[in-house]
Amino acid sequence: MDQEKQQTNGNGPADTPTQNGDTAPAPPPHKTPTTPPPSTEDAEAFKAAGNKYFKAGDYTKAIAEYTKG
């Protein structure tokens, strides 16, 4: 079949993909983080504080410390 006479999805040649992908939409821009991730030292401090609260039986504060960052 001749390529010029091939049927498209009915919306015309704009919807027909080309070999180099000209009809594909542009990807969204990358998002840059607004704050840097917490450092390893911070994570260790949160863990130590969580362990302290856990040993004291204050599980709510322990969970809050473990989930920081």
Buried (B, 14 or more C-beta within 10 A) or exposed (E): EEEEEEEEEEEEEEEEEEEEEEEEEEEEEEEEEEEEEEEEEEBEBBBEBBEEBBEEEBEEBBEBBBEBE
